[in-house]
């Protein structure tokens, strides 16, 4: 075990301490949640990274996702032609790709995966997986059935995960609502994984397996951080109970595919609109910062990059070191983690792909840990989406949900970083799970 593995191990209590410092009830600590949450993460990471059979399963999942993604691209190539061809590829004719276009190459995969996930719901595969994880969290961590079910659903779906526990939302405690919001922002939906895989798999062949692994690992981390920042001081109505996810089954598999694809179209439009809006607003804010910062630079005789990304890079730099990332790679990784907070993980993963293409990162370890740290909806846009979605279901508790939102965003960010620490503990440069 190298010094960086030990740093990653030490990083977990550091992150837990950061969450505890934000708690309004510092004397109330659920040690069972912390112990079993970390244990679940360690066992899963041990199977994936260390045990040979687990690594083979990891690669099987990775290759399966890549194969499915290649199948998904057939539809987008038929609709968009050369615009859908990845860089460096051809359609078998004399004309090749025109370059990388997010709208024509990465986003269409969400539509296919949206239809696939809907079909898996219809045939009962997805509900069974969600129930399995919910039983695990409820039995070992002794959290309520409602929050365990919601956290489990977030491994596979996005904001619609709250619908799985809709009948129980009204009677949820303050702490349970915190888990609902944190789990939503600490994980990513399975349908958008396709987009990240498409952007990275050319330079990072095992990215699909790592993203699936990160989504699973972040669920218990989200419960831990939520319970540390907002401890349970009441007795939840569903404490210790195993619940079934609530969902409306479609009339047929064809209807399921149609509804899944139509729902994914709305998601694609939402992602596109969100990127246009937030990247533009950040650019506008950077313009104001550069004007004011330029005056400060001239007065002090310094050369500082006054931008949101640079400021957040300094904020997350110490956290990046705590993850066990070598110092020579800490600055660019810190910039990506900070970038995720304001302009979403989509832009951050795209910039990670550029770093890998340009050979900026010195260590494979840095790219792998960064993949886990970025794998979550922990950004300002999701804060609005998840709090807005939850308040729509709980109009009488709008003020309560709104007050939990910023804390949940912090908890989700810490949960993603904790997951990255776990990956840093078990990952080895000699592993078959490296960049390839």
ChimeraX attribute file (.defattr): number of C-alpha atoms within 10 A of each C-alpha:
attribute: neighborCount
match mode: 1-to-1
recipient: residues
	/A:1	8
	/A:2	8
	/A:3	10
	/A:4	18
	/A:5	21
	/A:6	16
	/A:7	18
	/A:8	26
	/A:9	21
	/A:10	16
	/A:11	25
	/A:12	22
	/A:13	12
	/A:14	16
	/A:15	21
	/A:16	19
	/A:17	15
	/A:18	17
	/A:19	22
	/A:20	22
	/A:21	13
	/A:22	15
	/A:23	19
	/A:24	12
	/A:25	15
	/A:26	13
	/A:27	9
	/A:28	15
	/A:29	17
	/A:30	16
	/A:31	13
	/A:32	14
	/A:33	23
	/A:34	19
	/A:35	13
	/A:36	19
	/A:37	23
	/A:38	20
	/A:39	14
	/A:40	19
	/A:41	22
	/A:42	18
	/A:43	10
	/A:44	17
	/A:45	25
	/A:46	19
	/A:47	17
	/A:48	24
	/A:49	21
	/A:50	16
	/A:51	11
	/A:52	14
	/A:53	11
	/A:54	16
	/A:55	20
	/A:56	16
	/A:57	14
	/A:58	23
	/A:59	20
	/A:60	13
	/A:61	18
	/A:62	23
	/A:63	17
	/A:64	14
	/A:65	19
	/A:66	21
	/A:67	12
	/A:68	15
	/A:69	21
	/A:70	13
	/A:71	13
	/A:72	18
	/A:73	22
	/A:74	14
	/A:75	15
	/A:76	22
	/A:77	18
	/A:78	10
	/A:79	12
	/A:80	12
	/A:81	14
	/A:82	20
	/A:83	20
	/A:84	26
	/A:85	23
	/A:86	22
	/A:87	15
	/A:88	10
	/A:89	13
	/A:90	14
	/A:91	13
	/A:92	7
	/A:93	6
	/A:94	6
	/A:95	10
	/A:96	16
	/A:97	16
	/A:98	15
	/A:99	15
	/A:100	16
	/A:101	15
	/A:102	17
	/A:103	14
	/A:104	20
	/A:105	23
	/A:106	24
	/A:107	24
	/A:108	24
	/A:109	29
	/A:110	25
	/A:111	23
	/A:112	25
	/A:113	24
	/A:114	29
	/A:115	24
	/A:116	19
	/A:117	20
	/A:118	26
	/A:119	24
	/A:120	17
	/A:121	21
	/A:122	22
	/A:123	15
	/A:124	12
	/A:125	12
	/A:126	19
	/A:127	20
	/A:128	15
	/A:129	15
	/A:130	22
	/A:131	19
	/A:132	14
	/A:133	20
	/A:134	27
	/A:135	21
	/A:136	17
	/A:137	28
	/A:138	23
	/A:139	17
	/A:140	16
	/A:141	23
	/A:142	18
	/A:143	25
	/A:144	23
	/A:145	25
	/A:146	33
	/A:147	30
	/A:148	36
	/A:149	30
	/A:150	28
	/A:151	32
	/A:152	29
	/A:153	31
	/A:154	29
	/A:155	27
	/A:156	23
	/A:157	21
	/A:158	20
	/A:159	22
	/A:160	18
	/A:161	24
	/A:162	28
	/A:163	19
	/A:164	23
	/A:165	24
	/A:166	18
	/A:167	12
	/A:168	15
	/A:169	19
	/A:170	14
	/A:171	12
	/A:172	21
	/A:173	16
	/A:174	17
	/A:175	21
	/A:176	26
	/A:177	24
	/A:178	30
	/A:179	29
	/A:180	30
	/A:181	31
	/A:182	36
	/A:183	38
	/A:184	35
	/A:185	33
	/A:186	38
	/A:187	32
	/A:188	29
	/A:189	25
	/A:190	21
	/A:191	23
	/A:192	25
	/A:193	22
	/A:194	26
	/A:195	22
	/A:196	25
	/A:197	25
	/A:198	22
	/A:199	24
	/A:200	21
	/A:201	17
	/A:202	17
	/A:203	16
	/A:204	21
	/A:205	18
	/A:206	24
	/A:207	30
	/A:208	26
	/A:209	23
	/A:210	25
	/A:211	24
	/A:212	22
	/A:213	23
	/A:214	29
	/A:215	24
	/A:216	24
	/A:217	29
	/A:218	34
	/A:219	32
	/A:220	29
	/A:221	30
	/A:222	32
	/A:223	30
	/A:224	31
	/A:225	34
	/A:226	32
	/A:227	27
	/A:228	29
	/A:229	26
	/A:230	28
	/A:231	23
	/A:232	20
	/A:233	11
	/A:234	11
	/A:235	10
	/A:236	19
	/A:237	14
	/A:238	18
	/A:239	15
	/A:240	19
	/A:241	17
	/A:242	20
	/A:243	19
	/A:244	17
	/A:245	23
	/A:246	15
	/A:247	15
	/A:248	10
	/A:249	15
	/A:250	17
	/A:251	9
	/A:252	12
	/A:253	17
	/A:254	13
	/A:255	16
	/A:256	23
	/A:257	22
	/A:258	17
	/A:259	17
	/A:260	21
	/A:261	21
	/A:262	15
	/A:263	16
	/A:264	24
	/A:265	18
	/A:266	12
	/A:267	18
	/A:268	20
	/A:269	13
	/A:270	12
	/A:271	18
	/A:272	14
	/A:273	12
	/A:274	16
	/A:275	17
	/A:276	12
	/A:277	14
	/A:278	16
	/A:279	16
	/A:280	13
	/A:281	14
	/A:282	16
	/A:283	14
	/A:284	12
	/A:285	13
	/A:286	19
	/A:287	15
	/A:288	14
	/A:289	16
	/A:290	18
	/A:291	11
	/A:292	12
	/A:293	18
	/A:294	18
	/A:295	12
	/A:296	15
	/A:297	15
	/A:298	10
	/A:299	9
	/A:300	9
	/A:301	10
	/A:302	10
	/A:303	11
	/A:304	13
	/A:305	15
	/A:306	19
	/A:307	18
	/A:308	19
	/A:309	22
	/A:310	19
	/A:311	15
	/A:312	19
	/A:313	22
	/A:314	15
	/A:315	15
	/A:316	19
	/A:317	19
	/A:318	14
	/A:319	19
	/A:320	31
	/A:321	20
	/A:322	25
	/A:323	33
	/A:324	27
	/A:325	29
	/A:326	18
	/A:327	13
	/A:328	13
	/A:329	18
	/A:330	24
	/A:331	19
	/A:332	20
	/A:333	28
	/A:334	25
	/A:335	23
	/A:336	28
	/A:337	31
	/A:338	26
	/A:339	25
	/A:340	26
	/A:341	22
	/A:342	21
	/A:343	24
	/A:344	26
	/A:345	24
	/A:346	21
	/A:347	17
	/A:348	25
	/A:349	24
	/A:350	17
	/A:351	18
	/A:352	24
	/A:353	20
	/A:354	15
	/A:355	16
	/A:356	18
	/A:357	14
	/A:358	9
	/A:359	10
	/A:360	13
	/A:361	19
	/A:362	13
	/A:363	14
	/A:364	18
	/A:365	22
	/A:366	22
	/A:367	23
	/A:368	25
	/A:369	27
	/A:370	27
	/A:371	24
	/A:372	26
	/A:373	29
	/A:374	32
	/A:375	32
	/A:376	28
	/A:377	28
	/A:378	31
	/A:379	23
	/A:380	18
	/A:381	18
	/A:382	21
	/A:383	22
	/A:384	14
	/A:385	13
	/A:386	23
	/A:387	23
	/A:388	18
	/A:389	16
	/A:390	24
	/A:391	16
	/A:392	12
	/A:393	16
	/A:394	15
	/A:395	12
	/A:396	11
	/A:397	13
	/A:398	15
	/A:399	10
	/A:400	13
	/A:401	22
	/A:402	16
	/A:403	12
	/A:404	19
	/A:405	22
	/A:406	17
	/A:407	21
	/A:408	30
	/A:409	26
	/A:410	22
	/A:411	35
	/A:412	31
	/A:413	26
	/A:414	28
	/A:415	34
	/A:416	31
	/A:417	30
	/A:418	32
	/A:419	33
	/A:420	30
	/A:421	30
	/A:422	28
	/A:423	33
	/A:424	27
	/A:425	26
	/A:426	19
	/A:427	23
	/A:428	19
	/A:429	12
	/A:430	8
	/A:431	14
	/A:432	17
	/A:433	23
	/A:434	18
	/A:435	18
	/A:436	13
